Amino acid sequence: MTIDLSDDDTRLDITRIHGWLASSYWSPGIALERVARAIAGSHCLGAYDDTGAQVGFARAITDHATFAWIADVWVDEAVRGQGLGRRMVGWFVDHPDFAGIRRIGLVTADAHGVYEPLGFHALLRPERFMERLSPEAEAMLRAAP
């Protein structure tokens, strides 16, 4: 099976993406409207099998100049274990629209080894990073193992 990567937003299956993200550990129960807004404000990438069905998704929140944040990397269970997550993140790292960006960030609970070969590593100066969480996000993170 060949898997095609495309940043053509018209190909995105938002309903399917919503289902994936709503079942994830990082955005359980997320509303469809919030997923649609996130997609609209991001540079999105879809992965499609030979039938044209979407089997993966990732997005970057970016100014295309200095900073990018890669989020919501999802690979459908049917095609996991074939390197698609790394391939999608690598697409952003290697894409000319992202050339010269000084910092590309991402967060993962369990895929550090997937992204390390692409140059990702733990924060060099974590003491400089801060975040502001909504009460809902803070409660979710505090409850998570």
N, C-alpha and C positions, 0 to 999 in steps of 0.2 A: 504494500500500500504506500502510495506517495501522499505526503501531507504538504499542502501549499500554505505559505504564510502570506497574508495580505493586510495592508492597513487601509483598505477600502471600507469606510464606515457603512456603506450601503449593504455590505455582505454580513454584517454582524447580526446574530440572532439574539436580540436583547432578552427575550423571554428565557432562552436557554441559559444565557449568561447569568440572569437573575437567579435561576434555579441553582446554578453552581454556587454563586456567591452566598445565597441565603442558607446554603448547607455548610458553608466553610466555618472554620474556627475563628476567623478574623472578622466576619460580618454576619453572624447567624441571624436569620430572620430579617435581613435588610429589605426594605421596601423596594418594589419595582421602580417607583418614581425616583428614588435616590440613586439607584443603579443607572437609570437613564440620564440623570443629571451628571453623574460622574463620567459616564461615557462621553457626553456632549462636551465636557470640559477637558478632555484628555486626548492624547495621541494613542489610538487603540490599534491592536494587532489581533487578528483572528487566525486560527489554524483550521484548515478544512481538509477533509479526507477526499478520496476519489469521487465520491458521490456529491460532493459539495456541502456535506453536513459539517457544521462547526464542531471541532473536537478540542479546541483550545482557545485561550484568551489571555491577553496581558494588556496593560495600559501604562502609559507614562504620563505623569503630570510634569510639565516642563515649560520653560521659556525658550527652549531650543538654543540657548546661548550659554548659560552658566550653570544651570541646575536641572536635574531630572530625578523624579521619584518613580520607581517602577512598582506597580501595585497590581493586586488581583490576578496574579499568575495562576492559571487553572488549566489542568490537562484532564480531559475526560478519562474516566477509569479504564475504558476500553483500549486506550492507547498509551497508558502510563508505562514507564520503564523503558521508553524508546528514546529518551533524551529530548523530548519536545519542550519541556519547561526551560532547559538550558538553551535550546535553539531559539526560543522566542525571546528570552532575555538577551541572548547574543545578537539577535536581529537589531535590537535597540542600540546595543553597545557599538555595533559595526555600521549602523546606518549613517549615511552622510549628513542627515538632518541633526544628528547628535554628535558629530565630530567637534572636538574642542571643548565639549562641556567639561567643566572642572570637577563636578561632583555628581555621581549617579548613586542614589541610595535605594535601598530596599530593606524590608523586614521579613524575616522568616523564622518560624519556630523549629523547623525540622529539615530544611533543604540547604544548609550551609555548604555541604559538599557539592551540591549541584552548581552553585554560583561561584565558588572559589576559583575554579579554572578560568572563569571570565574576568578575574581580577578583583572580585569582591572580597572584603575582609572585615573583621570587627572594626568598630570606630577607633581611629587613632587617638582622638581626644574626646572621649565620651563626656567629660566634665563640662564641655562647652555646649553640649546639646541640651535643649529644653523642649518641652511639649506642653500644649494646652489641650486638655481633653474635655469633651462634653461630659456631663454627669453620667449619661448613659454609657459612653465609651469607658470612662474610668471604672464604673461598676463592673462592666464586662471584663476588663483586664484584671481587676483585683480578684474576681471570682475564678479566673482561669488558672489552671495549674502551671 
